[in-house]
Structures are given as C-alpha cells and as structure tokens.
Amino acid sequence: MGATVTALLALSPRWLSGQLTGSVREFGPIGVTFVLAGWLLIFSTLVIPGIVAGAWLVAHRAAKEALA
C-alpha cells in the first residue's frame, strides 16, 4: 500500500496539472471539482484495501497466537 500511494503522490503533479487545465477549459471552475473528486476516488481505492488487509493480518496473527 505504501509503495502505491507513494507512486500516486509522485505522479499526481504531472497528471493533475494536465487534467485540471483541460477540465477548466471544458467545464469552467466546476471542472476542478471533477478532477479532485476523481483523484480522491483513486486514492481511496488504493488506501482502503490496504487498511482492510492490515486489520485482517493483525487479527489473523492474534488468533494464531491465541491458539499456540
């Protein structure tokens, strides 16, 4: 999860600048909202599965230790 979020944050300035410019030209000021909402959707799609996997891993290890 850390590697994908780091890659996303590294690539965001390149992607966002072009997207923001095109979106503002096409939709006006509301275009910025569209682009940022899309970025947040991508970010949450990467982060939430990582959080769930981490919680599952901790619970799985705790259950394993309880049985031992």
Backbone bond lengths (Angstrom), bond angles and torsions (degrees), N, CA, C in turn:
res aa  C-N    CA-C-N  psi(-1)  N-CA   C-N-CA  omega(-1)  CA-C   N-CA-C  phi
1 M - - - 1.433 - - 1.530 109.94 -
2 G 1.304 116.90 -42.35 1.453 120.52 -179.29 1.519 112.56 -61.17
3 A 1.317 116.16 -40.76 1.469 120.08 -179.86 1.527 111.42 -66.58
4 T 1.324 117.56 -40.55 1.465 119.44 -179.16 1.523 111.53 -70.07
5 V 1.322 117.41 -38.32 1.463 120.17 178.17 1.527 109.94 -67.88
6 T 1.329 117.01 -39.92 1.461 120.12 177.37 1.529 110.60 -62.40
7 A 1.317 117.25 -43.18 1.465 121.16 177.93 1.529 110.34 -63.37
8 L 1.321 117.03 -42.13 1.460 120.64 178.88 1.524 110.97 -61.95
9 L 1.318 116.55 -44.02 1.462 119.78 179.84 1.528 111.75 -68.47
10 A 1.324 117.52 -31.72 1.461 120.33 177.84 1.532 111.51 -72.03
11 L 1.317 116.84 -35.75 1.464 120.83 -177.99 1.524 113.08 -87.93
12 S 1.310 117.72 -15.50 1.462 121.34 -176.30 1.521 114.60 -57.88
13 P 1.330 119.65 -45.41 1.480 117.39 -179.20 1.526 113.10 -58.27
14 R 1.319 116.86 -39.49 1.471 119.67 179.20 1.520 110.87 -67.44
15 W 1.321 116.33 -46.20 1.455 121.00 -176.80 1.523 111.08 -70.80
16 L 1.331 116.03 -45.70 1.466 119.85 -176.00 1.519 112.69 -65.75
17 S 1.308 118.14 -38.59 1.462 119.12 -177.11 1.527 111.36 -62.31
18 G 1.321 116.70 -45.67 1.465 119.97 178.65 1.514 112.32 -67.78
19 Q 1.318 116.16 -41.50 1.459 120.25 179.53 1.523 111.72 -65.72
20 L 1.324 116.27 -42.41 1.468 119.80 -179.66 1.525 111.02 -63.25
21 T 1.316 116.09 -44.31 1.464 119.82 -179.02 1.525 111.14 -61.77
22 G 1.307 116.59 -48.56 1.460 120.52 -179.82 1.518 112.54 -65.37
23 S 1.319 116.22 -39.76 1.444 120.39 -178.46 1.532 112.09 -69.28
24 V 1.328 117.02 -38.21 1.469 120.19 177.14 1.523 110.11 -66.03
25 R 1.334 116.53 -39.59 1.468 119.71 177.62 1.521 111.26 -62.55
26 E 1.326 116.14 -39.69 1.465 120.03 -174.74 1.528 112.94 -83.40
27 F 1.344 118.33 -41.53 1.462 121.08 -172.86 1.516 114.84 -114.13
28 G 1.310 117.55 -8.69 1.463 120.22 -176.37 1.526 109.96 84.87
29 P 1.317 117.28 -157.50 1.466 120.80 -176.02 1.534 113.96 -60.47
30 I 1.310 118.39 -29.28 1.468 120.24 -179.93 1.529 110.83 -68.25
31 G 1.324 117.32 -18.67 1.463 121.63 177.57 1.515 112.56 -61.31
32 V 1.333 116.97 -32.04 1.467 121.07 177.33 1.527 109.29 -62.12
33 T 1.317 115.63 -41.31 1.468 120.46 178.88 1.518 110.69 -62.57
34 F 1.310 117.54 -41.77 1.468 120.76 178.86 1.528 111.25 -60.33
35 V 1.311 116.20 -45.88 1.461 120.46 -177.87 1.525 110.95 -66.38
36 L 1.316 117.81 -45.38 1.468 120.51 -179.60 1.525 111.80 -66.74
37 A 1.324 117.62 -35.47 1.466 120.19 176.02 1.531 110.32 -64.61
38 G 1.318 116.78 -40.17 1.464 120.06 176.38 1.515 112.07 -64.08
39 W 1.339 116.52 -40.32 1.464 120.32 178.40 1.521 110.31 -63.81
40 L 1.322 117.76 -42.89 1.465 121.15 178.76 1.523 111.31 -65.06
41 L 1.313 117.20 -35.08 1.465 120.53 176.87 1.528 110.27 -63.84
42 I 1.313 117.22 -45.58 1.466 121.02 178.48 1.528 110.33 -63.47
43 F 1.334 116.53 -44.32 1.462 121.18 -179.71 1.527 111.05 -60.83
44 S 1.329 117.24 -46.80 1.466 119.82 -179.13 1.526 111.41 -68.15
45 T 1.324 117.23 -31.32 1.463 120.31 176.94 1.523 110.80 -64.45
46 L 1.321 117.58 -30.02 1.457 121.49 177.74 1.526 112.56 -83.57
47 V 1.320 117.08 -37.84 1.460 120.96 -172.68 1.533 112.76 -80.07
48 I 1.308 117.64 -45.76 1.473 120.35 -173.72 1.523 112.83 -60.90
49 P 1.336 120.74 -46.03 1.471 117.98 176.40 1.530 113.10 -60.90
50 G 1.330 117.11 -33.80 1.459 120.13 177.04 1.518 111.72 -65.15
51 I 1.315 117.23 -40.67 1.456 121.34 178.57 1.527 110.60 -65.79
52 V 1.315 116.43 -44.19 1.468 120.57 179.50 1.525 110.20 -63.78
53 A 1.317 117.73 -43.16 1.461 120.92 179.03 1.526 111.10 -63.35
54 G 1.322 117.55 -40.15 1.454 121.27 178.00 1.519 112.09 -63.87
55 A 1.330 117.18 -42.82 1.464 121.10 178.36 1.527 110.55 -64.74
56 W 1.338 116.55 -40.79 1.457 119.85 178.94 1.527 110.40 -64.13
57 L 1.324 116.22 -41.58 1.459 120.52 -179.51 1.526 111.31 -62.79
58 V 1.308 117.66 -43.05 1.467 121.30 178.66 1.526 110.17 -63.89
59 A 1.329 117.76 -43.95 1.464 121.15 179.49 1.525 110.74 -65.40
60 H 1.325 116.48 -38.89 1.469 120.91 -179.92 1.532 110.58 -65.45
61 R 1.323 116.59 -42.44 1.471 120.12 178.41 1.523 111.13 -65.76
62 A 1.320 117.68 -39.93 1.469 121.98 179.68 1.530 110.02 -64.62
63 A 1.321 116.75 -40.73 1.461 120.13 178.88 1.527 110.80 -67.23
64 K 1.315 117.14 -37.63 1.454 121.87 178.38 1.526 110.88 -64.82
65 E 1.341 116.41 -42.83 1.457 120.51 179.75 1.531 111.70 -68.91
66 A 1.326 117.54 -31.68 1.453 121.12 179.06 1.530 111.01 -68.24
67 L 1.315 116.60 -31.95 1.457 121.26 179.79 1.530 111.86 -78.69
68 A 1.312 116.92 -24.99 1.469 120.52 -175.69 1.496 113.04 -79.24
